[in-house]
Amino acid sequence: MAAKSLIKFTYPLVSHPRIPALYHRQVGLALDVVTPDEEQFLLNLSRRKLRRQPFHPAHFDRVIAGYRESQCSHWRVGVDPVAAERDESKARTIFQRMYAALEQHASTRPVKWLPEHVLELDAASGAIGPHVDHVLASGPIVSALVLGGGDAVPVEFAHVDKPDEWNASVLVPPRSLYFQCDDLRYDFTHAVPKPPGRARISIMFRDTFDRSLVPERAMERHQRLQSQGMQQRQF
């Protein structure tokens, strides 16, 4: 059994009374979950992982622009083997803190995690439009450790059927961990309209797909999009 996490989350949607109480604890935000030195270490490591990846002007789903990304089964890259193993061990120690916190606050069941996914938005045009992560690509937890970028970044949530009524913007500063989970992960879009001139790297944590945890309404939306020839964001 994992040790109790020392990371404490707040629940920003509680202050949005128009959003039904069902969703209030399904967005969590924890500040300063890594030190400035750990942040710089992860930024350097992420850039080494991404260095051969070009920035893309747009994704095929037209949701994200000015980005590059990589799935990370390991973090041994760009240095001699001894240093690579040291980097891997240090990164894993940091990530285990994140996983322990998420398992404590975002789930009531055992969690199996996918490999980490690192995403960089460029300083000139990087932004993420409103979307729901692909229903079949991962499970009910979507989380991000936000690195760099200076000021806090707004993450905007809006219900897929009532976007003008049930919506909220959550400010996420650098070195913060936020998550969305369960019904909200499937029922709300999220977007990051990052202002130009602020590069940002996020390390994403997602659990594995489990059909029994997907609401039927989410599967029906997914099938409807497919029948209309529309693509969902894969990550």
C-alpha positions as CSV (number, residue, x, y, z in Angstrom):
1,M,0.0,0.0,0.0
2,A,1.4,3.4,-1.0
3,A,2.4,5.8,1.8
4,K,0.1,8.7,2.4
5,S,1.0,11.6,0.1
6,L,2.1,14.9,1.7
7,I,0.8,16.8,-1.4
8,K,-2.4,18.6,-0.6
9,F,-5.0,19.5,-3.3
10,T,-7.6,22.3,-3.3
11,Y,-10.8,21.9,-5.4
12,P,-11.4,25.1,-7.4
13,L,-14.8,24.2,-8.8
14,V,-16.3,24.4,-5.3
15,S,-16.4,28.2,-5.7
16,H,-18.5,27.8,-8.9
17,P,-22.0,27.1,-7.5
18,R,-23.6,26.9,-11.0
19,I,-21.5,23.7,-11.7
20,P,-23.3,20.7,-10.1
21,A,-21.8,19.3,-6.9
22,L,-21.1,16.0,-8.6
23,Y,-18.1,17.6,-10.3
24,H,-16.7,19.8,-7.5
25,R,-14.0,17.4,-6.3
26,Q,-13.2,16.1,-9.8
27,V,-10.7,18.9,-10.5
28,G,-7.9,19.2,-8.1
29,L,-4.9,21.6,-7.9
30,A,-1.8,21.3,-5.8
31,L,0.8,24.1,-5.7
32,D,4.6,23.8,-5.4
33,V,4.8,20.1,-5.7
34,V,8.4,20.2,-7.0
35,T,11.2,22.5,-5.9
36,P,12.7,25.1,-8.3
37,D,15.8,22.8,-8.7
38,E,13.5,19.8,-9.5
39,E,11.6,21.9,-12.0
40,Q,14.8,22.9,-13.8
41,F,16.0,19.2,-13.8
42,L,12.7,18.1,-15.3
43,L,12.7,20.9,-17.9
44,N,16.2,20.0,-19.0
45,L,15.3,16.3,-19.1
46,S,12.1,17.0,-21.1
47,R,14.0,19.1,-23.6
48,R,16.5,16.4,-24.1
49,K,13.6,13.9,-24.8
50,L,12.1,16.4,-27.2
51,R,15.2,17.7,-29.0
52,R,14.7,15.5,-32.1
53,Q,10.9,16.3,-32.3
54,P,10.0,19.3,-34.5
55,F,7.4,21.7,-33.4
56,H,4.1,21.1,-35.3
57,P,1.9,24.0,-36.4
58,A,-1.2,22.0,-35.8
59,H,-2.5,18.5,-34.9
60,F,-4.7,16.6,-37.3
61,D,-7.6,17.1,-34.9
62,R,-7.1,20.9,-35.1
63,V,-7.2,21.1,-31.3
64,I,-3.6,21.9,-30.5
65,A,-1.1,24.2,-32.3
66,G,2.6,25.1,-31.9
67,Y,3.6,21.9,-30.0
68,R,5.9,18.9,-29.8
69,E,5.4,15.8,-27.7
70,S,6.7,12.4,-26.8
71,Q,5.5,9.3,-24.9
72,C,8.3,8.5,-22.3
73,S,8.7,4.9,-21.3
74,H,12.0,5.9,-19.8
75,W,14.0,9.1,-19.1
76,R,17.6,7.9,-20.0
77,V,18.6,10.2,-22.8
78,G,21.4,12.4,-24.1
79,V,24.1,11.6,-21.5
80,D,26.5,8.8,-20.6
81,P,25.0,5.6,-19.1
82,V,25.9,6.3,-15.5
83,A,24.3,9.8,-15.7
84,A,21.4,8.4,-17.6
85,E,20.6,5.9,-14.8
86,R,21.0,8.7,-12.2
87,D,18.5,10.9,-14.2
88,E,16.0,8.0,-14.5
89,S,16.2,7.3,-10.8
90,K,15.7,11.0,-9.9
91,A,12.8,11.4,-12.3
92,R,11.1,8.3,-11.0
93,T,11.4,9.5,-7.4
94,I,9.7,12.8,-8.3
95,F,7.0,11.1,-10.4
96,Q,6.3,8.6,-7.6
97,R,5.3,11.6,-5.4
98,M,2.9,12.7,-8.1
99,Y,1.4,9.2,-8.5
100,A,1.0,8.7,-4.8
101,A,-0.9,12.0,-4.5
102,L,-3.1,11.2,-7.5
103,E,-3.9,7.7,-6.2
104,Q,-4.9,9.2,-2.9
105,H,-7.0,12.2,-4.2
106,A,-8.2,11.3,-7.7
107,S,-9.1,7.6,-7.3
108,T,-10.8,5.1,-5.0
109,R,-9.4,2.1,-6.8
110,P,-6.0,0.6,-7.7
111,V,-4.5,2.6,-10.6
112,K,-2.3,1.3,-13.4
113,W,-0.5,4.2,-15.1
114,L,0.5,4.7,-18.7
115,P,4.0,6.0,-19.6
116,E,4.4,9.7,-19.0
117,H,3.7,12.0,-21.9
118,V,5.7,15.2,-22.2
119,L,4.2,18.1,-24.2
120,E,5.8,21.4,-25.0
121,L,3.9,24.5,-26.3
122,D,6.1,26.9,-28.1
123,A,6.4,30.6,-27.1
124,A,5.0,32.0,-30.4
125,S,1.9,30.0,-31.1
126,G,1.4,27.2,-28.7
127,A,-2.1,26.7,-27.4
128,I,-4.7,23.9,-26.8
129,G,-8.3,24.4,-27.9
130,P,-11.4,22.9,-26.1
131,H,-11.4,19.1,-26.3
132,V,-12.1,15.9,-24.4
133,D,-9.2,13.5,-24.3
134,H,-9.8,10.4,-26.5
135,V,-12.2,8.1,-24.5
136,L,-10.4,4.9,-25.6
137,A,-6.8,6.2,-25.2
138,S,-6.7,6.4,-21.4
139,G,-8.7,6.0,-18.2
140,P,-10.6,8.4,-16.0
141,I,-7.6,10.4,-14.6
142,V,-5.9,13.1,-16.7
143,S,-3.2,15.1,-14.8
144,A,-0.4,17.5,-15.6
145,L,2.7,18.7,-13.9
146,V,3.2,22.2,-15.2
147,L,6.8,23.4,-15.7
148,G,8.2,26.8,-16.8
149,G,6.3,29.5,-18.5
150,G,6.5,32.2,-15.8
151,D,3.0,33.2,-14.9
152,A,0.1,30.9,-14.1
153,V,-1.7,29.4,-17.1
154,P,-5.5,29.3,-17.3
155,V,-7.1,25.9,-17.9
156,E,-10.6,26.4,-19.0
157,F,-13.4,23.8,-18.4
158,A,-16.8,23.8,-20.1
159,H,-19.5,21.2,-20.1
160,V,-20.0,19.6,-23.5
161,D,-23.8,20.1,-23.5
162,K,-24.0,23.3,-21.4
163,P,-20.8,25.2,-22.1
164,D,-22.3,28.7,-21.5
165,E,-23.8,27.6,-18.2
166,W,-21.4,25.2,-16.6
167,N,-17.8,26.5,-17.1
168,A,-14.8,27.6,-15.0
169,S,-11.2,28.8,-15.5
170,V,-8.6,27.4,-13.1
171,L,-5.2,29.2,-12.9
172,V,-2.3,26.7,-12.8
173,P,1.1,28.2,-11.7
174,P,4.4,26.6,-12.7
175,R,5.5,23.7,-10.4
176,S,1.8,22.8,-9.9
177,L,0.0,19.5,-10.4
178,Y,-3.6,19.5,-11.4
179,F,-6.0,16.7,-12.3
180,Q,-9.4,16.1,-13.8
181,C,-11.1,12.7,-13.2
182,D,-14.2,10.6,-13.4
183,D,-17.4,12.2,-14.8
184,L,-15.8,15.6,-15.3
185,R,-13.0,14.1,-17.4
186,Y,-15.7,12.8,-19.8
187,D,-18.3,15.5,-19.6
188,F,-16.2,18.7,-19.8
189,T,-13.9,20.0,-22.4
190,H,-10.6,21.6,-21.3
191,A,-8.5,24.2,-23.1
192,V,-5.3,26.1,-22.5
193,P,-5.4,29.4,-24.4
194,K,-1.8,30.2,-23.6
195,P,-0.8,33.8,-24.4
196,P,2.0,34.3,-27.0
197,G,5.6,34.6,-25.7
198,R,5.3,32.0,-22.9
199,A,6.7,28.6,-23.6
200,R,5.5,25.8,-21.4
201,I,6.2,22.1,-20.8
202,S,3.8,19.8,-19.1
203,I,4.4,16.2,-18.0
204,M,1.1,14.4,-18.3
205,F,0.0,11.4,-16.2
206,R,-2.9,9.2,-17.3
207,D,-4.2,5.8,-16.2
208,T,-5.0,2.9,-18.5
209,F,-8.3,2.5,-20.3
210,D,-10.9,0.4,-18.5
211,R,-14.2,0.1,-20.4
212,S,-16.2,-0.5,-17.1
213,L,-15.2,3.0,-15.9
214,V,-16.4,4.9,-19.0
215,P,-20.0,6.4,-18.6
216,E,-22.3,5.2,-21.4
217,R,-23.0,8.8,-22.4
218,A,-19.2,9.3,-23.1
219,M,-19.1,6.1,-25.3
220,E,-22.2,7.4,-27.2
221,R,-20.5,10.7,-27.8
222,H,-17.4,9.0,-29.0
223,Q,-19.3,6.7,-31.4
224,R,-21.2,9.7,-32.7
225,L,-18.0,11.6,-33.4
226,Q,-16.6,8.6,-35.2
227,S,-19.7,8.2,-37.3
228,Q,-19.4,11.9,-38.3
229,G,-15.8,11.3,-39.4
230,M,-14.4,13.5,-36.5
231,Q,-11.3,12.7,-34.6
232,Q,-10.6,13.0,-30.9
233,R,-7.4,14.1,-29.4
234,Q,-5.4,10.9,-28.9
235,F,-3.6,12.1,-25.7
